[in-house]
């Protein structure tokens, strides 16, 4: 998939955006909000796709808003969709980011690199006494 395409990305909350501390809200995962903001700025639609419901869901949405993430939809394919037991809860998205993926959660840095097809930055070698003689 070309990153220049606008994607609909469903993102889990516990264990993905924040460390898993359900029913509490865990600490933000490293680079989670920075990556989500960058994806939104590039035009991608983010859907919060989580097991949480009622007050616990409201807390998660509020926590994300406090960190400048506003979802296109929450536990639905589009904002106007209403949950009903007559329709499957599965939502329509191009990608799903979840800590329960096969192989586990990659981390937000690697996810962004996969989506942008960019190579990871190569860190500069630290200059120390022993490296001066190489």
Secondary structure, 3 states (H helix, E strand, C coil): CCCCCCCEEEECCECCCECCCCCCCCCECCCHHHHHHHHHHCCCEEEECCCCCHHHHHHHHHHHHHCCCCCCEECCCCCCCCCCCCCCCCCCCCEEECCCCCCCCCCHHHHHHHHHCCCCCCCCCCCCCHHHHC
